[in-house]
Amino acid sequence: MTDENEPAAQEAASVTPDPETVKTISESYSAAIDRFVQGIELVAATVFAVLFAIGVIDLILQITVATRSGQITDPIVVIGFIDTGLLLLIIVEVYQTVLAYVEETDTRRIVRLVIYTGVIAMVRKAIIFRTGEYATVQDALFAAGSYALIIFALVSLLLVERVYGGDKPLISGQ
């Protein structure tokens, strides 16, 4: 009788997975997914690097064309250059943020990069701000006030992060 029960007991034992095996499978799967996500992050970083390179070439071409045509002294054209330059800085900040994720940098650095990106984006909006693009003066005033509020909030976040973040001063000996 014991012989008849032994195969059933062995079969029951083989159906129930070993906890160590389950842990190993889940760890392997988790590691594979992590590698996949990191690969996608590297692809995203590459896309931003290529976008930055294309943007720099485009900016150089814009400046060259404006110089040859004599429009280089037009303030609207110069504001366009500044707009493009700030957009390139935003791309660089996003690139650095993606790299920080890839390198698994601490969260504080990533948050700081995101805040820097926001500050640059809002300064860009303020520089290219034109009241003529709005239907009413009230709409333009509302937009300007919103931009100012967002810039103030972002700069405040940067100051709080520097004061309470525990960073060392930028200049030693203070």
Backbone torsions as a table, in degrees:
resi	resn	phi	psi	omega
1	MET	NA	-33.6	178.8
2	THR	-65.3	-32.7	-179.9
3	ASP	-66.1	-35.8	179.8
4	GLU	-69.8	-33.9	-178.1
5	ASN	-79.1	-25.5	-177.5
6	GLU	-61.3	-48.3	179.1
7	PRO	-61.6	-37.1	179.1
8	ALA	-65.3	-40.4	179.0
9	ALA	-67.2	-40.6	178.8
10	GLN	-66.3	-39.9	179.5
11	GLU	-65.3	-41.0	178.4
12	ALA	-64.0	-39.1	180.0
13	ALA	-67.9	-35.4	-178.4
14	SER	-76.5	-23.3	178.2
15	VAL	-75.2	-39.4	179.1
16	THR	-77.2	115.5	-177.6
17	PRO	-69.3	146.3	177.1
18	ASP	-69.7	130.5	-179.3
19	PRO	-55.9	-34.9	178.7
20	GLU	-65.5	-38.6	179.2
21	THR	-66.5	-42.9	178.8
22	VAL	-61.8	-44.0	179.9
23	LYS	-62.1	-42.1	-179.8
24	THR	-65.4	-41.8	178.9
25	ILE	-64.2	-45.6	-179.4
26	SER	-66.8	-37.0	177.2
27	GLU	-65.9	-41.6	178.8
28	SER	-63.4	-44.6	179.1
29	TYR	-63.2	-45.5	179.3
30	SER	-60.3	-42.6	178.6
31	ALA	-64.5	-40.2	179.3
32	ALA	-64.4	-43.5	178.4
33	ILE	-65.1	-39.6	178.2
34	ASP	-61.2	-43.9	177.6
35	ARG	-63.2	-39.4	178.3
36	PHE	-61.3	-49.2	-179.5
37	VAL	-62.6	-41.5	178.7
38	GLN	-63.5	-37.2	176.1
39	GLY	-63.5	-42.8	177.8
40	ILE	-64.3	-39.3	177.2
41	GLU	-61.5	-40.0	177.4
42	LEU	-65.7	-37.3	176.0
43	VAL	-62.8	-44.0	178.9
44	ALA	-61.7	-42.6	177.8
45	ALA	-61.0	-40.2	178.5
46	THR	-64.0	-42.3	178.6
47	VAL	-60.5	-43.9	179.3
48	PHE	-66.4	-36.4	177.3
49	ALA	-64.4	-42.1	178.4
50	VAL	-66.4	-42.7	177.1
51	LEU	-59.7	-40.6	178.4
52	PHE	-62.9	-45.8	179.9
53	ALA	-61.8	-44.2	178.1
54	ILE	-62.4	-41.4	179.5
55	GLY	-63.4	-40.5	178.6
56	VAL	-64.8	-44.2	178.1
57	ILE	-61.7	-43.5	178.7
58	ASP	-62.0	-42.4	178.9
59	LEU	-62.4	-42.8	178.2
60	ILE	-61.9	-42.1	178.5
61	LEU	-64.6	-41.3	178.1
62	GLN	-60.3	-44.7	-179.4
63	ILE	-65.5	-41.0	179.3
64	THR	-62.4	-47.2	179.8
65	VAL	-62.9	-43.8	-179.4
66	ALA	-65.8	-35.9	179.0
67	THR	-67.4	-45.6	-178.9
68	ARG	-66.7	-33.8	-178.0
69	SER	-86.8	-9.4	-179.2
70	GLY	86.4	2.9	-179.2
71	GLN	-82.1	0.5	-176.8
72	ILE	-62.8	-21.2	-179.9
73	THR	-91.7	-4.3	179.3
74	ASP	-75.3	121.3	-178.0
75	PRO	-58.3	-34.6	179.2
76	ILE	-65.1	-39.5	178.7
77	VAL	-65.8	-43.0	179.6
78	VAL	-63.5	-40.7	176.8
79	ILE	-61.8	-36.4	175.6
80	GLY	-61.4	-39.9	177.1
81	PHE	-64.1	-44.0	179.4
82	ILE	-62.5	-42.3	178.0
83	ASP	-58.5	-47.9	179.1
84	THR	-63.4	-42.4	179.1
85	GLY	-61.9	-42.4	178.9
86	LEU	-68.7	-35.3	174.9
87	LEU	-62.2	-38.4	176.6
88	LEU	-64.6	-38.3	176.5
89	LEU	-64.5	-37.5	177.1
90	ILE	-63.1	-43.2	178.5
91	ILE	-60.4	-41.6	178.5
92	VAL	-62.9	-42.3	179.9
93	GLU	-65.0	-40.0	177.7
94	VAL	-65.9	-41.1	176.2
95	TYR	-57.5	-47.6	179.8
96	GLN	-64.2	-34.7	176.9
97	THR	-64.8	-44.3	178.2
98	VAL	-62.3	-42.8	178.0
99	LEU	-62.9	-37.2	177.8
100	ALA	-62.0	-38.3	175.6
101	TYR	-65.2	-44.1	-178.9
102	VAL	-61.5	-43.3	-178.2
103	GLU	-80.3	-0.1	-179.3
104	GLU	53.9	45.5	178.0
105	THR	-67.5	160.4	-178.7
106	ASP	-63.1	152.9	-173.9
107	THR	-60.6	-35.1	-178.2
108	ARG	-61.1	-40.7	179.3
109	ARG	-65.3	-41.2	179.7
110	ILE	-63.5	-44.3	179.2
111	VAL	-62.3	-42.2	178.7
112	ARG	-60.1	-43.2	178.8
113	LEU	-62.8	-40.4	178.9
114	VAL	-65.1	-39.8	178.5
115	ILE	-65.4	-43.5	177.2
116	TYR	-58.0	-43.4	178.8
117	THR	-60.6	-43.3	178.6
118	GLY	-63.0	-41.5	179.5
119	VAL	-62.9	-46.8	-179.8
120	ILE	-61.7	-43.4	-179.7
121	ALA	-61.8	-41.6	-178.3
122	MET	-73.4	-35.8	175.2
123	VAL	-63.5	-39.6	176.7
124	ARG	-59.4	-46.6	179.2
125	LYS	-61.2	-39.4	-179.4
126	ALA	-67.8	-38.0	-178.8
127	ILE	-68.1	-39.8	-177.2
128	ILE	-91.5	6.8	-178.3
129	PHE	-64.0	127.9	176.0
130	ARG	-134.0	127.7	-177.9
131	THR	-66.8	-24.8	-178.9
132	GLY	-66.8	-14.4	-179.5
133	GLU	-82.2	-2.9	-177.8
134	TYR	-110.8	149.5	-176.3
135	ALA	-65.4	-40.2	-178.6
136	THR	-132.2	164.2	176.3
137	VAL	-64.5	-35.9	179.0
138	GLN	-62.0	-41.6	177.6
139	ASP	-62.0	-42.8	179.3
140	ALA	-64.4	-41.7	178.9
141	LEU	-64.8	-41.6	178.2
142	PHE	-62.0	-44.1	179.0
143	ALA	-63.9	-44.8	179.8
144	ALA	-61.9	-42.8	178.1
145	GLY	-64.4	-39.2	178.2
146	SER	-63.8	-44.6	178.3
147	TYR	-59.9	-45.6	-179.0
148	ALA	-62.7	-41.3	179.3
149	LEU	-63.5	-43.7	179.9
150	ILE	-65.7	-43.4	178.2
151	ILE	-61.4	-45.4	178.7
152	PHE	-59.5	-44.0	-179.6
153	ALA	-64.0	-43.0	-179.5
154	LEU	-66.2	-43.7	178.4
155	VAL	-64.9	-38.2	176.5
156	SER	-61.7	-43.1	176.9
157	LEU	-60.1	-41.2	178.0
158	LEU	-62.4	-44.4	-179.7
159	LEU	-64.2	-43.8	179.1
160	VAL	-62.0	-42.7	-179.6
161	GLU	-63.4	-38.7	179.6
162	ARG	-71.0	-40.3	-177.6
163	VAL	-72.6	-45.6	-174.6
164	TYR	-101.3	-2.8	-176.8
165	GLY	-79.8	-13.6	178.1
166	GLY	80.7	15.0	177.0
167	ASP	-70.4	149.6	173.8
168	LYS	-76.0	153.6	179.6
169	PRO	-62.5	152.7	-179.6
170	LEU	-66.5	-33.2	179.5
171	ILE	-109.8	122.9	-177.7
172	SER	-75.3	159.4	177.6
173	GLY	90.7	8.9	179.4
174	GLN	-94.9	NA	NA
